[in-house]
């Protein structure tokens, strides 16, 4: 027998199930072929239920984008230790965490990159907004390391972080498509982190 509380939670549970189903179908089929019927079937509900929660396909897509961005932005990647201690180890930990998260969401990210010319506003949301909170915390950590004397004072950290995260994303897309030259994702991440460290570390920190 259902309790009053469980009945009240039913709409939110169904809504979450529809969003998760939408993200799965978008990743598998692309945005154009991800019909509301297919998404509803994936969620185990009928289309009427989907429309009751999201009105239309665009409403569901926008909500799914928001859900993905918030989920990604809430991730604490490489932030377990103070960045003022060992910069190289911190960079490797951050790079590994971000790379692993991107691999986890690879199918969806790849879909959005491929859909960029047809759905530029949603592609921008996924490509830029999902990593914005992570990138902001990354810059803050590097600023703390710079204050401690481990990072060069002349580096534009915003641009440097953008280059670093883009390098990880590009490598992830290539490696997961089996287009690497025999190296593993772990190898790639380690080299990226070491190159980035060599480029931003202060002389006294490297020495």
KAWONOR-V497195 format. One record per backbone hydrogen bond with DSSP energy under -1.0 kcal/mol. CO is the residue of the C=O (numbers start at 1). NH is the residue of the N-H. If there is no record, write none. Layout:
CO/NH ; CO/NH
This chain:
3/7 ; 4/8 ; 5/9 ; 9/13 ; 10/14 ; 11/15 ; 12/16 ; 13/17 ; 14/18 ; 15/19 ; 16/20 ; 17/21 ; 18/22 ; 19/23 ; 20/24 ; 21/25 ; 22/26 ; 23/27 ; 24/28 ; 25/29 ; 26/30 ; 33/35 ; 35/39 ; 36/40 ; 37/41 ; 38/42 ; 39/43 ; 40/45 ; 46/50 ; 47/51 ; 48/52 ; 49/53 ; 50/54 ; 51/55 ; 54/56 ; 56/60 ; 57/61 ; 58/62 ; 59/63 ; 60/64 ; 61/65 ; 62/66 ; 63/67 ; 64/68 ; 65/69 ; 66/70 ; 67/71 ; 68/72 ; 69/73 ; 70/74 ; 72/75 ; 75/77 ; 82/85 ; 86/90 ; 87/91 ; 88/92 ; 89/93 ; 90/94 ; 91/95 ; 92/96 ; 93/97 ; 94/98 ; 95/99 ; 96/100 ; 97/101 ; 98/102 ; 99/103 ; 100/104 ; 101/105 ; 103/106 ; 105/109 ; 106/110 ; 107/111 ; 108/112 ; 109/113 ; 110/114 ; 111/115 ; 113/116 ; 115/119 ; 119/123 ; 120/124 ; 121/125 ; 122/126 ; 123/127 ; 124/128 ; 124/129 ; 125/130 ; 131/135 ; 132/136 ; 133/137 ; 134/138 ; 135/139 ; 136/140 ; 137/141 ; 138/142 ; 139/143 ; 140/144 ; 141/145 ; 142/146 ; 143/147 ; 144/148 ; 145/150 ; 146/149 ; 150/202 ; 155/157 ; 156/160 ; 157/161 ; 158/162 ; 159/163 ; 160/164 ; 161/165 ; 162/166 ; 163/167 ; 164/168 ; 165/169 ; 166/170 ; 167/171 ; 168/172 ; 169/173 ; 170/174 ; 171/175 ; 172/176 ; 174/179 ; 175/178 ; 184/188 ; 185/189 ; 186/190 ; 187/191 ; 188/192 ; 189/193 ; 190/194 ; 191/195 ; 192/196 ; 193/197 ; 194/198 ; 195/199 ; 196/200 ; 197/201 ; 200/152 ; 202/206 ; 203/207
